[in-house]
């Protein structure tokens, strides 16, 4: 999608009976005329409200989105828009509807961005020398000085973009390489880091940059996140394709990387890196990583460059929303990856989970700075709980799940969709997670409904893969800061 929607926007619907408000990010318009070939539409807002600049027109056949239209001429209380595709003559009079979508909508929904959803925009231009760049998002998108973007290539963090100046539609960034000679070009997509949802909830995620094998133990280089308070030492959990594969503690930090020893979960193996990272000259770990990644002959899951790293933050600890893992079974009990710095105390009673199911309780017997020892508790009826490596231990309840809203039935032009919704009151104007195979792949917004059918559009800046029929729409819990992607 071209123009201002290329950065992804939110929509609010004003019904036909509601007064138009020039300050609203969406205004439903009156369609005055459509030309004979169905490619141009003339519109005007109700109640003589002036049409704002910086907009596109969303045209629907009832609740079914048909096309986007770009402005040809906008003059105060009238506007002419060119449709991206012809509107069928059958809908000219009885069911055609249109809404203006203004340029500041992504900023309007930053506070409700779904957990797990990306926000990515293109690099606009790069300065001579390649040390600075303009990125195509600014004040209208909620970008602030101090924000960060990152460029990932094949999952591997390649460069960081630190925001130094913000204009309405762009921001100016300094470039911090995370690999040697990163291939940075205009048009490359960079993602806001942390994502809007992580910023809101006080969470941090990163990714593996390099893996060094030192005497049989892996030293992992992680792209250094920023902006959220973490305990010292910071605790990391590693995920490959969404599955937990191990944990580690940060041993030291510099401006670009955190360095942690990787402790594989049961059945996980180590791997090596696929590219050489950049590092501060003062870093004693600034050596070349291996450049090939051996394939596991056993077929077990490996840690590889680009794997997700979830950082345990102070907010996670304060809310008790993290899951520690059993990483070893010893004679005195089960060792878990949480200790004093995580708020665990001797005598705490933890709930144990396996495969997402509550399997019983355990009591903290002994606490060290970064790990604890658990003793299983006998159930009221039945044998003592037998803990296993990789079992989860939680101080608080597990996070609430997403609420399924419906399923996408049809996609038009890549970003417009019709969905079958569950119930007669699906949430309109609200950012929804578009889900595929258990992960969020885009953000969608419903703008109109009729019985069990609703129509809306996808925010292009949130798409990490094409949206197709069969994907689900889901909504965050009522308090999005309580949500979790574990």
KAFENKA-V42945 format. One record per backbone hydrogen bond with DSSP energy under -1.0 kcal/mol. CO is the residue of the C=O (numbers start at 1). NH is the residue of the N-H. Records with the same first field share a line. If there is no record, write none. Layout:
CO->NH  NH
//
This chain:
3->6
4->7
5->8
15->18
21->24
25->102
27->100
30->44
33->42
35->38
38->87
39->83
40->35
41->81
42->32  33
43->79
44->30
46->49
54->103
56->101
57->69
58->99
59->66  67
60->97
61->64
64->61
67->59
68->84
69->57
70->82
73->80
75->78
76->51
78->75
79->43
80->72  73
81->41
82->70
88->91
89->92
95->62
97->60
98->29
99->58
101->56
105->109
109->112
110->113
114->117
119->192
121->190
122->136
123->187
125->134
127->130
131->175
132->127
133->173
134->124  125
135->137  171
138->141  143
139->142
140->107
144->147
147->163
148->193
149->161
150->191
151->158  159
153->156
156->153
158->178  179
159->151
160->176
161->149
162->174
163->146
165->172
167->139
168->140
170->167
171->135
172->164  165
173->133
174->162
176->160
182->184
185->188
188->123
190->121
191->150
195->199
196->200
197->201
198->202  203
204->311
206->309
207->223
208->306
210->221
212->219
214->217
217->214
218->262
219->212
220->260
221->209  210
222->258
229->314
234->250
235->312
236->248
237->310
238->245  246
239->308
240->243
243->240
245->265
246->238
247->263
248->236
252->259
256->224
257->254
258->222
259->251  252
260->220
263->247
265->268
269->303
276->180
280->283
283->286
285->287
301->269
304->307
307->208
308->239
309->206
310->237
313->317
314->318
315->319
316->321
324->393
325->337
326->390
328->335
333->330
334->374
335->327  328
336->338  372
339->342  344
340->343
345->348
348->364
350->362
351->394
352->359
353->392
354->357
357->354
360->352
361->377
362->350
363->375
364->347
366->373
368->340
369->341
371->368
372->336
373->365  366
374->334
375->363
388->391
391->326
392->353
393->324
394->351
403->475
405->422
406->473
407->420
408->470
410->418
412->415  416
415->458
416->412
417->456
418->409  410
419->454
420->407
432->444
433->474
434->441
435->472
436->439
439->436
441->464
442->434
443->459
444->432
445->457
446->429
448->455
450->453
452->421
453->450
454->419
455->447  448
456->417
457->445
459->462
460->463
461->120
468->471
471->408
472->435
473->405  406
474->433
475->403
479->482
480->483
//
